[in-house]
Amino acid sequence: MTFAVQTVRILAIWAAAKAVGIDLDVRVYYVMGPLLFLVMLVPFTLNGFAVREAFFVSFLGSLGVGADQAFAAGFLYFLVTLLMSLPGGLVIVWEGLRGGKRPGIEHG
């Protein structure tokens, strides 16, 4: 399951880069992906924001990609990730507002 999730996330990075005109083989992103996920764990930023984009610029820059394109790919990946998390966030907010009992949790 973890492998499948990571594969989908890496393909999302590749698609974001492709959308801003970066034409690199998808295998490059299989090297970049795991490193990026470690970078996103940096605790002193909002989900690694800015650190992630700097990583995109650094990593893709070493492959000859311009800084503007690399930053755009990182930012687009951030936006796609944010948009994809909205349904889950809405469910959490809805459940919090509803305040109903959940099965298996004792309320005292």
A tleap script that builds the chain and sets N, CA, C and O, in Angstrom:
source leaprc.protein.ff14SB
mol = sequence {
  NMET THR PHE ALA VAL GLN THR VAL ARG ILE
  LEU ALA ILE TRP ALA ALA ALA LYS ALA VAL
  GLY ILE ASP LEU ASP VAL ARG VAL TYR TYR
  VAL MET GLY PRO LEU LEU PHE LEU VAL MET
  LEU VAL PRO PHE THR LEU ASN GLY PHE ALA
  VAL ARG GLU ALA PHE PHE VAL SER PHE LEU
  GLY SER LEU GLY VAL GLY ALA ASP GLN ALA
  PHE ALA ALA GLY PHE LEU TYR PHE LEU VAL
  THR LEU LEU MET SER LEU PRO GLY GLY LEU
  VAL ILE VAL TRP GLU GLY LEU ARG GLY GLY
  LYS ARG PRO GLY ILE GLU HIE CGLY
}
set mol.1.N position { 0.828 -1.193 0.000 }
set mol.1.CA position { 0.000 0.000 0.000 }
set mol.1.C position { 0.873 1.258 0.000 }
set mol.1.O position { 0.611 2.209 -0.737 }
set mol.2.N position { 1.912 1.249 0.835 }
set mol.2.CA position { 2.813 2.405 0.901 }
set mol.2.C position { 3.457 2.658 -0.450 }
set mol.2.O position { 3.579 3.805 -0.880 }
set mol.3.N position { 3.868 1.592 -1.119 }
set mol.3.CA position { 4.491 1.729 -2.433 }
set mol.3.C position { 3.518 2.362 -3.422 }
set mol.3.O position { 3.912 3.224 -4.208 }
set mol.4.N position { 2.268 1.951 -3.391 }
set mol.4.CA position { 1.263 2.506 -4.306 }
set mol.4.C position { 1.031 3.993 -4.032 }
set mol.4.O position { 0.940 4.792 -4.965 }
set mol.5.N position { 0.936 4.359 -2.761 }
set mol.5.CA position { 0.727 5.769 -2.401 }
set mol.5.C position { 1.919 6.616 -2.844 }
set mol.5.O position { 1.743 7.698 -3.405 }
set mol.6.N position { 3.126 6.123 -2.591 }
set mol.6.CA position { 4.319 6.869 -2.991 }
set mol.6.C position { 4.394 7.000 -4.512 }
set mol.6.O position { 4.801 8.040 -5.029 }
set mol.7.N position { 4.007 5.957 -5.216 }
set mol.7.CA position { 4.014 6.005 -6.683 }
set mol.7.C position { 3.065 7.081 -7.191 }
set mol.7.O position { 3.414 7.840 -8.095 }
set mol.8.N position { 1.878 7.151 -6.620 }
set mol.8.CA position { 0.903 8.165 -7.034 }
set mol.8.C position { 1.438 9.569 -6.721 }
set mol.8.O position { 1.297 10.479 -7.538 }
set mol.9.N position { 2.049 9.746 -5.549 }
set mol.9.CA position { 2.592 11.058 -5.179 }
set mol.9.C position { 3.726 11.465 -6.122 }
set mol.9.O position { 3.823 12.628 -6.512 }
set mol.10.N position { 4.574 10.518 -6.482 }
set mol.10.CA position { 5.676 10.823 -7.389 }
set mol.10.C position { 5.140 11.177 -8.775 }
set mol.10.O position { 5.648 12.091 -9.425 }
set mol.11.N position { 4.126 10.462 -9.220 }
set mol.11.CA position { 3.518 10.805 -10.514 }
set mol.11.C position { 2.861 12.180 -10.475 }
set mol.11.O position { 2.816 12.872 -11.492 }
set mol.12.N position { 2.350 12.583 -9.313 }
set mol.12.CA position { 1.791 13.931 -9.176 }
set mol.12.C position { 2.887 14.989 -9.306 }
set mol.12.O position { 2.665 16.042 -9.902 }
set mol.13.N position { 4.058 14.715 -8.756 }
set mol.13.CA position { 5.187 15.640 -8.916 }
set mol.13.C position { 5.565 15.739 -10.389 }
set mol.13.O position { 5.778 16.834 -10.910 }
set mol.14.N position { 5.646 14.591 -11.055 }
set mol.14.CA position { 5.988 14.561 -12.479 }
set mol.14.C position { 4.956 15.344 -13.295 }
set mol.14.O position { 5.321 16.105 -14.191 }
set mol.15.N position { 3.670 15.157 -12.985 }
set mol.15.CA position { 2.608 15.851 -13.719 }
set mol.15.C position { 2.681 17.357 -13.486 }
set mol.15.O position { 2.468 18.133 -14.417 }
set mol.16.N position { 2.979 17.784 -12.256 }
set mol.16.CA position { 3.112 19.218 -11.964 }
set mol.16.C position { 4.267 19.805 -12.759 }
set mol.16.O position { 4.153 20.900 -13.310 }
set mol.17.N position { 5.369 19.087 -12.819 }
set mol.17.CA position { 6.523 19.568 -13.582 }
set mol.17.C position { 6.204 19.614 -15.074 }
set mol.17.O position { 6.570 20.565 -15.765 }
set mol.18.N position { 5.532 18.598 -15.557 }
set mol.18.CA position { 5.144 18.553 -16.970 }
set mol.18.C position { 4.224 19.731 -17.306 }
set mol.18.O position { 4.325 20.314 -18.386 }
set mol.19.N position { 3.335 20.075 -16.383 }
set mol.19.CA position { 2.375 21.158 -16.605 }
set mol.19.C position { 3.058 22.522 -16.749 }
set mol.19.O position { 2.524 23.412 -17.411 }
set mol.20.N position { 4.226 22.689 -16.138 }
set mol.20.CA position { 4.930 23.969 -16.259 }
set mol.20.C position { 6.037 23.904 -17.308 }
set mol.20.O position { 6.861 24.815 -17.402 }
set mol.21.N position { 6.057 22.825 -18.100 }
set mol.21.CA position { 6.970 22.746 -19.230 }
set mol.21.C position { 8.301 22.063 -18.968 }
set mol.21.O position { 9.219 22.182 -19.779 }
set mol.22.N position { 8.427 21.355 -17.863 }
set mol.22.CA position { 9.656 20.624 -17.580 }
set mol.22.C position { 9.511 19.235 -18.189 }
set mol.22.O position { 8.598 18.485 -17.840 }
set mol.23.N position { 10.415 18.902 -19.096 }
set mol.23.CA position { 10.319 17.638 -19.816 }
set mol.23.C position { 11.487 16.731 -19.423 }
set mol.23.O position { 12.480 16.620 -20.142 }
set mol.24.N position { 11.338 16.085 -18.260 }
set mol.24.CA position { 12.329 15.128 -17.785 }
set mol.24.C position { 11.679 13.761 -17.687 }
set mol.24.O position { 10.466 13.652 -17.507 }
set mol.25.N position { 12.484 12.728 -17.804 }
set mol.25.CA position { 11.993 11.366 -17.687 }
set mol.25.C position { 11.393 11.146 -16.297 }
set mol.25.O position { 11.903 11.678 -15.311 }
set mol.26.N position { 10.334 10.380 -16.217 }
set mol.26.CA position { 9.651 10.137 -14.951 }
set mol.26.C position { 10.578 9.474 -13.933 }
set mol.26.O position { 10.372 9.625 -12.728 }
set mol.27.N position { 11.587 8.748 -14.389 }
set mol.27.CA position { 12.513 8.085 -13.465 }
set mol.27.C position { 13.267 9.074 -12.589 }
set mol.27.O position { 13.647 8.743 -11.466 }
set mol.28.N position { 13.489 10.289 -13.094 }
set mol.28.CA position { 14.156 11.328 -12.295 }
set mol.28.C position { 13.355 11.606 -11.029 }
set mol.28.O position { 13.929 11.832 -9.964 }
set mol.29.N position { 12.054 11.590 -11.144 }
set mol.29.CA position { 11.187 11.901 -10.012 }
set mol.29.C position { 11.139 10.763 -8.997 }
set mol.29.O position { 10.801 10.981 -7.834 }
set mol.30.N position { 11.475 9.549 -9.434 }
set mol.30.CA position { 11.558 8.445 -8.483 }
set mol.30.C position { 12.801 8.556 -7.612 }
set mol.30.O position { 12.870 7.945 -6.545 }
set mol.31.N position { 13.779 9.328 -8.058 }
set mol.31.CA position { 14.929 9.665 -7.210 }
set mol.31.C position { 14.555 10.859 -6.331 }
set mol.31.O position { 14.846 10.881 -5.135 }
set mol.32.N position { 13.912 11.840 -6.939 }
set mol.32.CA position { 13.561 13.073 -6.242 }
set mol.32.C position { 12.478 12.867 -5.184 }
set mol.32.O position { 12.544 13.458 -4.106 }
set mol.33.N position { 11.491 12.038 -5.486 }
set mol.33.CA position { 10.325 11.873 -4.624 }
set mol.33.C position { 10.628 11.546 -3.176 }
set mol.33.O position { 10.212 12.292 -2.289 }
set mol.34.N position { 11.337 10.459 -2.901 }
set mol.34.CA position { 11.617 10.131 -1.497 }
set mol.34.C position { 12.390 11.229 -0.769 }
set mol.34.O position { 12.152 11.475 0.414 }
set mol.35.N position { 13.309 11.885 -1.466 }
set mol.35.CA position { 14.037 12.996 -0.845 }
set mol.35.C position { 13.092 14.153 -0.534 }
set mol.35.O position { 13.195 14.777 0.522 }
set mol.36.N position { 12.173 14.437 -1.454 }
set mol.36.CA position { 11.212 15.513 -1.246 }
set mol.36.C position { 10.321 15.217 -0.048 }
set mol.36.O position { 10.028 16.118 0.738 }
set mol.37.N position { 9.889 13.977 0.106 }
set mol.37.CA position { 9.009 13.640 1.222 }
set mol.37.C position { 9.732 13.819 2.552 }
set mol.37.O position { 9.109 14.176 3.552 }
set mol.38.N position { 11.035 13.575 2.571 }
set mol.38.CA position { 11.818 13.848 3.778 }
set mol.38.C position { 11.903 15.348 4.036 }
set mol.38.O position { 11.785 15.790 5.179 }
set mol.39.N position { 12.110 16.133 2.975 }
set mol.39.CA position { 12.185 17.586 3.105 }
set mol.39.C position { 10.868 18.136 3.649 }
set mol.39.O position { 10.870 19.075 4.445 }
set mol.40.N position { 9.744 17.556 3.224 }
set mol.40.CA position { 8.439 18.055 3.657 }
set mol.40.C position { 8.165 17.778 5.130 }
set mol.40.O position { 7.199 18.302 5.684 }
set mol.41.N position { 8.990 16.972 5.766 }
set mol.41.CA position { 8.830 16.698 7.186 }
set mol.41.C position { 9.484 17.765 8.065 }
set mol.41.O position { 9.407 17.696 9.292 }
set mol.42.N position { 10.126 18.748 7.435 }
set mol.42.CA position { 10.779 19.813 8.198 }
set mol.42.C position { 9.714 20.503 9.048 }
set mol.42.O position { 8.751 21.042 8.501 }
set mol.43.N position { 9.868 20.498 10.383 }
set mol.43.CA position { 8.787 20.946 11.259 }
set mol.43.C position { 8.622 22.460 11.404 }
set mol.43.O position { 7.588 22.900 11.907 }
set mol.44.N position { 9.578 23.260 10.993 }
set mol.44.CA position { 9.481 24.689 11.268 }
set mol.44.C position { 8.869 25.491 10.130 }
set mol.44.O position { 9.027 26.711 10.084 }
set mol.45.N position { 8.183 24.839 9.222 }
set mol.45.CA position { 7.481 25.543 8.154 }
set mol.45.C position { 6.095 24.929 8.014 }
set mol.45.O position { 5.824 23.865 8.570 }
set mol.46.N position { 5.227 25.593 7.279 }
set mol.46.CA position { 3.889 25.083 7.025 }
set mol.46.C position { 3.984 23.977 5.983 }
set mol.46.O position { 4.060 24.246 4.784 }
set mol.47.N position { 3.978 22.722 6.451 }
set mol.47.CA position { 4.074 21.564 5.565 }
set mol.47.C position { 5.301 21.645 4.657 }
set mol.47.O position { 5.266 21.186 3.515 }
set mol.48.N position { 6.379 22.228 5.169 }
set mol.48.CA position { 7.592 22.322 4.373 }
set mol.48.C position { 7.532 23.402 3.308 }
set mol.48.O position { 8.394 23.442 2.430 }
set mol.49.N position { 6.521 24.291 3.364 }
set mol.49.CA position { 6.371 25.345 2.361 }
set mol.49.C position { 7.626 26.200 2.321 }
set mol.49.O position { 8.181 26.513 3.375 }
set mol.50.N position { 8.076 26.576 1.183 }
set mol.50.CA position { 9.299 27.328 0.913 }
set mol.50.C position { 10.497 26.399 0.944 }
set mol.50.O position { 11.355 26.485 0.066 }
set mol.51.N position { 10.584 25.517 1.919 }
set mol.51.CA position { 11.666 24.537 1.926 }
set mol.51.C position { 11.479 23.594 0.738 }
set mol.51.O position { 12.439 23.235 0.056 }
set mol.52.N position { 10.230 23.201 0.507 }
set mol.52.CA position { 9.922 22.311 -0.612 }
set mol.52.C position { 10.274 22.982 -1.937 }
set mol.52.O position { 10.907 22.370 -2.798 }
set mol.53.N position { 9.865 24.235 -2.100 }
set mol.53.CA position { 10.141 24.919 -3.358 }
set mol.53.C position { 11.646 25.110 -3.555 }
set mol.53.O position { 12.143 24.989 -4.675 }
set mol.54.N position { 12.371 25.407 -2.479 }
set mol.54.CA position { 13.827 25.525 -2.569 }
set mol.54.C position { 14.437 24.187 -2.987 }
set mol.54.O position { 15.401 24.146 -3.751 }
set mol.55.N position { 13.862 23.088 -2.477 }
set mol.55.CA position { 14.342 21.762 -2.868 }
set mol.55.C position { 14.104 21.526 -4.349 }
set mol.55.O position { 14.987 21.019 -5.041 }
set mol.56.N position { 12.917 21.888 -4.852 }
set mol.56.CA position { 12.625 21.743 -6.276 }
set mol.56.C position { 13.648 22.523 -7.100 }
set mol.56.O position { 14.183 22.006 -8.081 }
set mol.57.N position { 13.915 23.755 -6.705 }
set mol.57.CA position { 14.866 24.600 -7.445 }
set mol.57.C position { 16.253 23.972 -7.417 }
set mol.57.O position { 16.931 23.923 -8.444 }
set mol.58.N position { 16.676 23.500 -6.272 }
set mol.58.CA position { 17.994 22.898 -6.139 }
set mol.58.C position { 18.107 21.599 -6.937 }
set mol.58.O position { 19.034 21.429 -7.729 }
set mol.59.N position { 17.160 20.691 -6.725 }
set mol.59.CA position { 17.226 19.378 -7.377 }
set mol.59.C position { 17.088 19.506 -8.890 }
set mol.59.O position { 17.913 18.988 -9.643 }
set mol.60.N position { 16.041 20.197 -9.330 }
set mol.60.CA position { 15.819 20.322 -10.765 }
set mol.60.C position { 16.858 21.228 -11.419 }
set mol.60.O position { 17.204 21.040 -12.585 }
set mol.61.N position { 17.358 22.213 -10.664 }
set mol.61.CA position { 18.423 23.072 -11.187 }
set mol.61.C position { 19.679 22.283 -11.510 }
set mol.61.O position { 20.386 22.599 -12.467 }
set mol.62.N position { 19.959 21.259 -10.716 }
set mol.62.CA position { 21.132 20.425 -10.991 }
set mol.62.C position { 20.954 19.597 -12.261 }
set mol.62.O position { 21.914 19.019 -12.771 }
set mol.63.N position { 19.728 19.542 -12.766 }
set mol.63.CA position { 19.441 18.821 -14.012 }
set mol.63.C position { 19.232 19.772 -15.185 }
set mol.63.O position { 18.793 19.355 -16.256 }
set mol.64.N position { 19.546 21.051 -14.982 }
set mol.64.CA position { 19.465 22.030 -16.063 }
set mol.64.C position { 18.132 22.737 -16.202 }
set mol.64.O position { 17.898 23.422 -17.198 }
set mol.65.N position { 17.260 22.588 -15.230 }
set mol.65.CA position { 15.958 23.256 -15.266 }
set mol.65.C position { 16.109 24.637 -14.635 }
set mol.65.O position { 16.762 24.785 -13.601 }
set mol.66.N position { 15.506 25.646 -15.259 }
set mol.66.CA position { 15.575 27.009 -14.746 }
set mol.66.C position { 14.884 27.156 -13.401 }
set mol.66.O position { 13.954 26.414 -13.087 }
set mol.67.N position { 15.341 28.114 -12.611 }
set mol.67.CA position { 14.809 28.317 -11.256 }
set mol.67.C position { 13.318 28.649 -11.272 }
set mol.67.O position { 12.569 28.155 -10.430 }
set mol.68.N position { 12.882 29.475 -12.217 }
set mol.68.CA position { 11.462 29.847 -12.271 }
set mol.68.C position { 10.571 28.641 -12.552 }
set mol.68.O position { 9.529 28.471 -11.920 }
set mol.69.N position { 10.985 27.808 -13.500 }
set mol.69.CA position { 10.203 26.610 -13.818 }
set mol.69.C position { 10.193 25.639 -12.643 }
set mol.69.O position { 9.156 25.061 -12.319 }
set mol.70.N position { 11.340 25.462 -12.013 }
set mol.70.CA position { 11.432 24.531 -10.885 }
set mol.70.C position { 10.563 25.016 -9.724 }
set mol.70.O position { 9.860 24.221 -9.100 }
set mol.71.N position { 10.610 26.319 -9.434 }
set mol.71.CA position { 9.771 26.864 -8.366 }
set mol.71.C position { 8.295 26.687 -8.707 }
set mol.71.O position { 7.494 26.317 -7.848 }
set mol.72.N position { 7.936 26.952 -9.971 }
set mol.72.CA position { 6.539 26.811 -10.403 }
set mol.72.C position { 6.070 25.369 -10.237 }
set mol.72.O position { 4.933 25.137 -9.827 }
set mol.73.N position { 6.927 24.395 -10.546 }
set mol.73.CA position { 6.558 22.985 -10.377 }
set mol.73.C position { 6.323 22.666 -8.906 }
set mol.73.O position { 5.359 21.982 -8.563 }
set mol.74.N position { 7.199 23.158 -8.038 }
set mol.74.CA position { 7.043 22.919 -6.605 }
set mol.74.C position { 5.782 23.554 -6.063 }
set mol.74.O position { 5.067 22.949 -5.266 }
set mol.75.N position { 5.509 24.773 -6.495 }
set mol.75.CA position { 4.318 25.469 -6.007 }
set mol.75.C position { 3.043 24.814 -6.531 }
set mol.75.O position { 2.061 24.685 -5.800 }
set mol.76.N position { 3.059 24.404 -7.795 }
set mol.76.CA position { 1.894 23.724 -8.363 }
set mol.76.C position { 1.640 22.399 -7.636 }
set mol.76.O position { 0.491 22.049 -7.369 }
set mol.77.N position { 2.701 21.671 -7.319 }
set mol.77.CA position { 2.548 20.431 -6.562 }
set mol.77.C position { 1.929 20.721 -5.191 }
set mol.77.O position { 1.072 19.971 -4.725 }
set mol.78.N position { 2.362 21.803 -4.550 }
set mol.78.CA position { 1.789 22.212 -3.272 }
set mol.78.C position { 0.300 22.491 -3.415 }
set mol.78.O position { -0.494 22.036 -2.592 }
set mol.79.N position { -0.092 23.234 -4.449 }
set mol.79.CA position { -1.509 23.558 -4.645 }
set mol.79.C position { -2.353 22.310 -4.897 }
set mol.79.O position { -3.449 22.175 -4.351 }
set mol.80.N position { -1.840 21.399 -5.724 }
set mol.80.CA position { -2.572 20.162 -6.016 }
set mol.80.C position { -2.738 19.352 -4.729 }
set mol.80.O position { -3.815 18.818 -4.463 }
set mol.81.N position { -1.671 19.263 -3.935 }
set mol.81.CA position { -1.734 18.537 -2.663 }
set mol.81.C position { -2.762 19.164 -1.737 }
set mol.81.O position { -3.542 18.461 -1.093 }
set mol.82.N position { -2.759 20.481 -1.674 }
set mol.82.CA position { -3.707 21.198 -0.825 }
set mol.82.C position { -5.145 20.951 -1.281 }
set mol.82.O position { -6.019 20.666 -0.462 }
set mol.83.N position { -5.384 21.060 -2.577 }
set mol.83.CA position { -6.729 20.844 -3.107 }
set mol.83.C position { -7.214 19.414 -2.867 }
set mol.83.O position { -8.390 19.189 -2.579 }
set mol.84.N position { -6.310 18.464 -2.986 }
set mol.84.CA position { -6.703 17.065 -2.782 }
set mol.84.C position { -6.982 16.756 -1.312 }
set mol.84.O position { -7.660 15.776 -1.004 }
set mol.85.N position { -6.467 17.577 -0.412 }
set mol.85.CA position { -6.711 17.339 1.010 }
set mol.85.C position { -8.004 17.994 1.495 }
set mol.85.O position { -8.466 17.699 2.598 }
set mol.86.N position { -8.590 18.872 0.694 }
set mol.86.CA position { -9.805 19.571 1.108 }
set mol.86.C position { -10.975 18.652 1.458 }
set mol.86.O position { -11.631 18.891 2.472 }
set mol.87.N position { -11.270 17.619 0.677 }
set mol.87.CA position { -12.398 16.754 1.065 }
set mol.87.C position { -12.211 16.143 2.452 }
set mol.87.O position { -13.155 16.104 3.242 }
set mol.88.N position { -11.022 15.674 2.752 }
set mol.88.CA position { -10.770 15.110 4.078 }
set mol.88.C position { -10.910 16.157 5.170 }
set mol.88.O position { -11.445 15.875 6.242 }
set mol.89.N position { -10.425 17.372 4.897 }
set mol.89.CA position { -10.561 18.463 5.858 }
set mol.89.C position { -12.011 18.820 6.107 }
set mol.89.O position { -12.408 19.099 7.238 }
set mol.90.N position { -12.803 18.809 5.041 }
set mol.90.CA position { -14.228 19.103 5.186 }
set mol.90.C position { -14.939 18.029 6.018 }
set mol.90.O position { -15.824 18.345 6.813 }
set mol.91.N position { -14.558 16.779 5.838 }
set mol.91.CA position { -15.145 15.698 6.631 }
set mol.91.C position { -14.801 15.896 8.107 }
set mol.91.O position { -15.662 15.736 8.972 }
set mol.92.N position { -13.555 16.241 8.393 }
set mol.92.CA position { -13.141 16.458 9.784 }
set mol.92.C position { -13.905 17.627 10.398 }
set mol.92.O position { -14.362 17.538 11.537 }
set mol.93.N position { -14.045 18.712 9.659 }
set mol.93.CA position { -14.787 19.872 10.162 }
set mol.93.C position { -16.249 19.498 10.374 }
set mol.93.O position { -16.830 19.839 11.404 }
set mol.94.N position { -16.846 18.806 9.418 }
set mol.94.CA position { -18.251 18.403 9.522 }
set mol.94.C position { -18.468 17.528 10.750 }
set mol.94.O position { -19.416 17.737 11.506 }
set mol.95.N position { -17.595 16.557 10.945 }
set mol.95.CA position { -17.726 15.670 12.101 }
set mol.95.C position { -17.537 16.444 13.402 }
set mol.95.O position { -18.214 16.160 14.390 }
set mol.96.N position { -16.640 17.404 13.418 }
set mol.96.CA position { -16.429 18.217 14.609 }
set mol.96.C position { -17.629 19.081 14.928 }
set mol.96.O position { -17.987 19.234 16.096 }
set mol.97.N position { -18.254 19.645 13.917 }
set mol.97.CA position { -19.434 20.482 14.126 }
set mol.97.C position { -20.649 19.655 14.512 }
set mol.97.O position { -21.487 20.083 15.306 }
set mol.98.N position { -20.727 18.485 13.947 }
set mol.98.CA position { -21.863 17.607 14.214 }
set mol.98.C position { -21.842 17.101 15.648 }
set mol.98.O position { -22.887 16.990 16.288 }
set mol.99.N position { -20.661 16.797 16.147 }
set mol.99.CA position { -20.496 16.409 17.544 }
set mol.99.C position { -21.178 15.123 17.946 }
set mol.99.O position { -21.428 14.903 19.131 }
set mol.100.N position { -21.477 14.289 17.009 }
set mol.100.CA position { -22.149 13.034 17.333 }
set mol.100.C position { -21.196 12.028 17.962 }
set mol.100.O position { -19.975 12.187 17.927 }
set mol.101.N position { -21.793 10.987 18.538 }
set mol.101.CA position { -20.994 9.915 19.127 }
set mol.101.C position { -20.422 9.062 18.006 }
set mol.101.O position { -21.071 8.819 16.988 }
set mol.102.N position { -19.212 8.621 18.217 }
set mol.102.CA position { -18.565 7.758 17.247 }
set mol.102.C position { -18.536 6.328 17.804 }
set mol.102.O position { -18.306 6.129 18.997 }
set mol.103.N position { -18.767 5.354 16.954 }
set mol.103.CA position { -18.762 3.975 17.437 }
set mol.103.C position { -17.384 3.602 17.977 }
set mol.103.O position { -16.356 3.953 17.397 }
set mol.104.N position { -17.384 2.882 19.099 }
set mol.104.CA position { -16.134 2.411 19.659 }
set mol.104.C position { -15.452 3.398 20.577 }
set mol.104.O position { -14.415 3.069 21.153 }
set mol.105.N position { -15.990 4.599 20.739 }
set mol.105.CA position { -15.400 5.607 21.612 }
set mol.105.C position { -16.395 5.876 22.734 }
set mol.105.O position { -17.536 6.275 22.499 }
set mol.106.N position { -15.937 5.649 23.940 }
set mol.106.CA position { -16.813 5.897 25.087 }
set mol.106.C position { -16.727 7.359 25.478 }
set mol.106.O position { -15.637 7.920 25.594 }
set mol.107.N position { -17.871 7.964 25.679 }
set mol.107.CA position { -17.932 9.357 26.128 }
set mol.107.C position { -18.297 9.346 27.596 }
set mol.107.O position { -19.248 8.683 28.009 }
set mol.108.N position { -17.514 10.105 28.400 }
set mol.108.CA position { -17.785 10.049 29.822 }
set mol.108.C position { -18.275 11.267 30.392 }
set mol.108.O position { -18.537 11.325 31.594 }
savepdb mol mol.pdb
quit
